[in-house]
Amino acid sequence: MKKDFSNFLENYLSKLNASIKLSKIDQIERALIKILETVKKKGTIFVCGNGGSAAISNHYVCDYLKFLRQHTKLKPKVISLSSNLETITAISNDFSYDQVFKYQAESLFEKGDLLIIISSSGNSKNVKEVIKFSKKKGVKVIGFSGFKGGYLKKHSDISIHIPAENYGISEDSHHILMHIILQFLILKQKKK
């Protein structure tokens, strides 16, 4: 068992590393620049996702709102469309789960804001709906996708695609890249 686990762990970490390296660095750099630009212009960064991607979205709020502000002079405004269970269930129940992100966006988005979507498949109906609305509203979309990338990969303004056919690898990669972008921003914007 011990040897089997050791081999499994080594294989998993190898796949994770390879998947991150296959993402396009220029897209990650573009995302980093867009996030910083949005914060400096006092726009709001919205994040969303389903399941494990919702957890990553909520983690963005913790790390970018608190940690980035703590270590830089930046004061980011970050809101997760995946965090309010009461709102999500009300929209799902009264309308459709397809509308949970779009319905919130219709009340919250302003021109100059930014939407970060995390979705392994990239094909969730609620993701498609909020992307369509974002385009109409003039809100740029950064998409973190996995597998083949789906609708999210094709319709994001900045697409960070992890070509992994495994939810764990896809979600781990998205989470790691979120931390890499954050820590690079802190390095470059550190309080003097």
N, C-alpha and C positions, 0 to 999 in steps of 0.2 A: 504494500500500500504506500509506504513512504517513498519508494523509488518511483512508483507510478505517479504520485502527486508531484514529485520533484520534476519529472519529465513533462507532466501536464503544465506545470507552472512555467517552466522554461519555454515551452512551445507557445503558451498563451502570451507571455511577455514579448516573445519574438514577433508574433503576429500583430500585437498591439503597436510595437515600435515600427514595424514595416508599414502598417496602415497609416500611421501618422506621417511617416516620411513620404507616402504616396499622395498626400494632400498637397495642393499647389501653394507654395510659400507666398507667391505674389497675391493670392486671394486672402491669405491670412494677414499679410501686411496691409492690404486694402481695408480689411475689416478693422484692424487696429487703428488705422488713420481715421476711418469713419466714426468709430466709437469715440475717439478723442475729440474729433471735430464736433460731434453732437454734444458732448459734455461741455466743451468750451463755449458753444453757442447757446447754452442753457436749454437745449432740447431734451426731451424725455426719451430714454431708452426703454422700450417695452420688450419683454421676452415671453416666449410661450413654447409649450410642447405637451405631449401626452405621455402618461406613464412615467418611465424613468427619465424621459426628456423633460417632463414637468418638474421633476426634482432638480434637474440641472438648471432649469429656468429659475426656480426659486433660489437656488444657490447663487446665481448671478446677483440677485438683489443683495444678499448678505455680503458677498465679496466686493462688489463694485460700489454699493452705496456706503458701506461701512469701512472696509479695508482700504479701498482706493482713497477715500477721503481722509482716513487716518494717516496715511503715509505720503500724501501729496496736498497741494493747495486746491485740488479739484473738488467740486461739490456736485457729483453726478446725481441725476434724478433717474431712478430705475424702478420699473414696476413690472411685476410678473402677472400676466393674464391667466396664469395657471394656479394662482395662489388662493383665490377667494372661493372656497368650497360652496358657500351659500349662493353666491352669484352664479357660479358654474351650474349648480344643480337647478337653480330657478330657470335659467335660460334653457337648459336641457329639457326640463320638464314642460315648460310653457311653450317652447318653440321647437328646438332640435339641438342635439349635441353638435351638429355641423356648424352651429352659429355661436358657440361659446366664446370664441376669440373675436370674431367679427362684430358681434353685438356690443362687446365692451369697447372695441376700437372705435365704433361709431360715436361713442360718447367721449372718448379720451384722446384720440389722435389729433395732433396739430401738424401742420406743414413744418418740416424741419426736424420732426421726431425720427426715431429709428426703431425698427422692429427686428429683433433677433429671434429666429425660429429654429428650434432643435427638433429634428424628426428623423429617425433612422430610415424609415421607408420613404419619407417625403411625399407620401400620397394620401395622408389623412384628409378627409373632407373638410374638417374645421381649419386645417392648415391652408388648403386651397382657397377657402372662403376669405380668410384674413389676408392672404396675399393679393387676391383680386381687389379687395377694399383698399389695401395699402397703395396699390398702383393708382387707383382713382384719386386717393387723397394726397398723393405726392410724398408718401412716406417710404423711404428706402428700406429694403429688406436684405438682411444678412441671413443666409440659410446654412445651417450645419446639417448635412444629410449623410446617410450611410447606404448600404446595399447598392442599388443602381442610381439612387439619388431622386428618382421620381420627379414629380411636379415641382417640388421645392428646388431641386438642382437647376431645373430649366428656367424657372421664373424668378429666382433671387437676383438682386442687383449685384450681390457679392456671394458667390457660392463656395463654401468650404465642404468639399465632398470627401468622405472617408469610404473608399471602395471595399468595405468589409461586409461579408455575408453572415455576420454574427452580431446579435444585438448587444452583447457584452462589450465586444471590441469597438463597435460603433459608438455606444454611449460613453465608454471609458475614454475614447479618443476625443469626443466632443468636450467632455469634462476637463481633460488634460489641456486641450487647446484653450479653453476658457481661462484656466489658471495661467497658462503661458502668456496669453495676451495681457491679462491683468498684471502679472509680475513684470512684464516688459514695460508697461505703461508706468508702473511705480518707479522702476529703475530710471526711466527717462524724465519723469515729472517730479522726482523726489523733492521734498521740502528742503529748502536751503537754510 
